[in-house]
Amino acid sequence: MEPVVRLEAASDRKAIHALVTAAFGQLDEADLVERLRDAGALTVSVVATVSEAVVAHACVSPMAACEDGGLAGVFALAPVSVLPDAQGQGLGTLVTQAAIDRMRARDAICLTVLGDPAYYQRFGFEPASAHGLHVDAGDFGDAFRVLALGTTGIPLGTYRWHAAFAPLLEG
């Protein structure tokens, strides 16, 4: 059966929590999604379903510019999750591309991600440091990546993830 990619529904909440927990083997990332949702900071949250079961998820939240309190149009993709039994079937690619496409449709300036450089390079993500973009939580090297979504260029500066990320960054 072909996967269906769509925005999350309220009825998906428990399934997304279980999926993200299984994908990462811990509660930290699943709890992050809950904190973002509770804070009204899930700009985009997409799922892939197979036979109506949620098998993959990706979400996007706003980032803030440390220098001026925020720039409209700068967002973070995280986390991206696929059920362990469904990995390697392109489902992560489907939800990641869907999240990117939805952010382009919203006229976002750029999207950042903290993840495997080889994986995210296929979507066009480049090292953020090459664009003068840094994150206040530390130096993540080439794992901190950025994708320009429009023609205005990538804003320079130091950024921070939404406050919901704090428990992950402090650990």
C-alpha positions as CSV (number, residue, x, y, z in Angstrom):
1,M,0.0,0.0,0.0
2,E,1.2,3.5,-0.9
3,P,2.0,5.9,2.0
4,V,-0.2,9.0,2.4
5,V,1.5,12.2,3.5
6,R,-0.6,14.8,5.2
7,L,-0.7,17.3,8.0
8,E,-1.1,15.8,11.4
9,A,-4.6,15.5,12.9
10,A,-5.4,15.9,16.6
11,S,-6.2,12.2,16.6
12,D,-2.5,11.5,15.6
13,R,-1.0,12.8,18.8
14,K,-0.6,9.5,20.7
15,A,0.7,7.7,17.5
16,I,3.2,10.5,16.9
17,H,4.5,10.3,20.5
18,A,4.9,6.5,20.2
19,L,6.5,6.7,16.8
20,V,9.1,9.3,17.8
21,T,9.9,7.4,21.0
22,A,10.4,4.2,19.0
23,A,12.5,6.0,16.3
24,F,14.9,7.5,18.8
25,G,14.7,4.8,21.5
26,Q,14.0,7.3,24.2
27,L,11.4,9.9,25.2
28,D,13.4,13.0,24.8
29,E,12.5,13.8,21.2
30,A,8.9,12.7,21.6
31,D,8.6,15.0,24.6
32,L,10.1,17.8,22.5
33,V,7.3,17.4,20.0
34,E,4.8,17.6,22.8
35,R,6.4,20.7,24.3
36,L,6.4,22.4,20.8
37,R,2.7,21.5,20.3
38,D,1.7,22.7,23.7
39,A,3.5,26.0,23.2
40,G,1.8,26.5,19.8
41,A,5.1,26.3,18.1
42,L,4.5,23.5,15.6
43,T,4.6,25.6,12.4
44,V,4.2,22.4,10.3
45,S,3.7,18.8,11.4
46,V,3.4,16.2,8.8
47,V,2.9,12.4,9.0
48,A,3.1,9.6,6.5
49,T,0.6,6.8,7.0
50,V,0.3,3.3,5.6
51,S,-3.0,1.7,6.0
52,E,-4.0,4.7,8.2
53,A,-1.2,3.9,10.7
54,V,1.3,6.7,11.3
55,V,4.7,5.5,10.3
56,A,6.8,8.7,9.8
57,H,6.7,12.2,11.1
58,A,8.5,15.5,10.6
59,C,7.9,18.9,12.2
60,V,9.1,22.5,11.9
61,S,9.2,25.2,14.6
62,P,10.4,28.8,14.5
63,M,13.9,29.9,15.4
64,A,14.9,33.2,17.0
65,A,17.7,35.5,16.2
66,C,19.7,36.2,19.3
67,E,20.6,39.7,18.1
68,D,17.1,41.1,17.6
69,G,14.7,38.8,19.3
70,G,13.6,37.0,16.1
71,L,13.4,37.1,12.4
72,A,10.2,36.1,10.6
73,G,10.8,33.3,8.2
74,V,13.6,31.3,9.9
75,F,12.6,27.8,11.1
76,A,14.0,24.5,12.4
77,L,13.2,21.1,11.1
78,A,13.2,18.6,14.0
79,P,12.7,15.9,14.7
80,V,12.2,13.7,11.7
81,S,11.2,10.2,12.7
82,V,10.3,6.9,11.1
83,L,9.2,3.7,12.8
84,P,12.2,1.3,13.1
85,D,10.4,-1.4,11.1
86,A,9.6,1.1,8.3
87,Q,13.1,2.7,8.0
88,G,14.9,2.4,4.7
89,Q,11.7,2.7,2.6
90,G,11.9,6.4,1.8
91,L,9.3,7.5,4.4
92,G,11.7,9.9,6.1
93,T,12.4,11.4,2.7
94,L,8.7,11.8,2.1
95,V,7.9,13.6,5.3
96,T,11.1,15.8,5.1
97,Q,10.3,16.9,1.6
98,A,6.7,17.5,2.5
99,A,7.8,19.8,5.4
100,I,10.2,21.6,3.1
101,D,7.5,22.1,0.5
102,R,5.0,23.4,3.1
103,M,7.6,25.9,4.4
104,R,8.3,27.1,0.9
105,A,4.6,27.6,0.4
106,R,4.6,29.8,3.5
107,D,7.3,32.0,2.1
108,A,9.8,31.0,4.8
109,I,13.3,32.4,4.3
110,C,15.3,29.4,5.4
111,L,15.1,26.1,7.3
112,T,17.8,24.8,9.6
113,V,18.4,21.2,10.8
114,L,20.7,19.5,13.2
115,G,21.5,16.1,11.7
116,D,23.5,13.8,9.5
117,P,25.1,15.9,6.8
118,A,25.0,13.2,4.2
119,Y,21.3,12.6,4.7
120,Y,20.2,16.3,4.7
121,Q,22.5,17.2,1.8
122,R,20.2,15.4,-0.6
123,F,17.5,18.0,0.2
124,G,20.0,20.9,-0.4
125,F,20.9,21.6,3.2
126,E,24.4,23.1,3.4
127,P,26.7,23.7,6.4
128,A,25.2,26.7,8.2
129,S,28.6,28.0,9.2
130,A,29.4,28.5,5.5
131,H,26.6,31.1,5.4
132,G,27.6,32.9,8.6
133,L,24.8,31.2,10.6
134,H,25.5,29.9,14.1
135,V,23.4,28.6,17.0
136,D,23.8,29.8,20.5
137,A,23.6,26.3,22.0
138,G,27.2,25.4,20.9
139,D,29.2,24.3,17.9
140,F,27.7,21.4,16.1
141,G,30.0,21.6,13.1
142,D,28.6,20.5,9.8
143,A,25.7,18.8,11.5
144,F,24.0,22.2,11.9
145,R,22.7,22.9,8.3
146,V,20.6,25.4,6.5
147,L,18.5,25.4,3.4
148,A,17.5,28.6,1.6
149,L,13.8,28.4,0.7
150,G,13.4,31.7,-1.2
151,T,15.4,34.2,-3.1
152,T,16.1,36.6,-0.3
153,G,19.2,34.8,1.0
154,I,20.0,33.3,4.4
155,P,20.1,35.8,7.3
156,L,23.5,36.0,9.0
157,G,23.8,35.8,12.8
158,T,23.4,33.6,15.8
159,Y,20.2,31.7,16.3
160,R,18.5,29.8,19.0
161,W,16.0,27.0,18.9
162,H,12.6,27.4,20.6
163,A,12.6,27.2,24.4
164,A,11.1,23.7,24.1
165,F,14.5,22.4,22.9
166,A,16.2,23.5,26.2
167,P,16.0,20.1,27.9
168,L,17.7,18.4,24.9
169,L,20.4,21.0,24.6
170,E,21.2,21.0,28.4
171,G,21.8,17.2,28.5
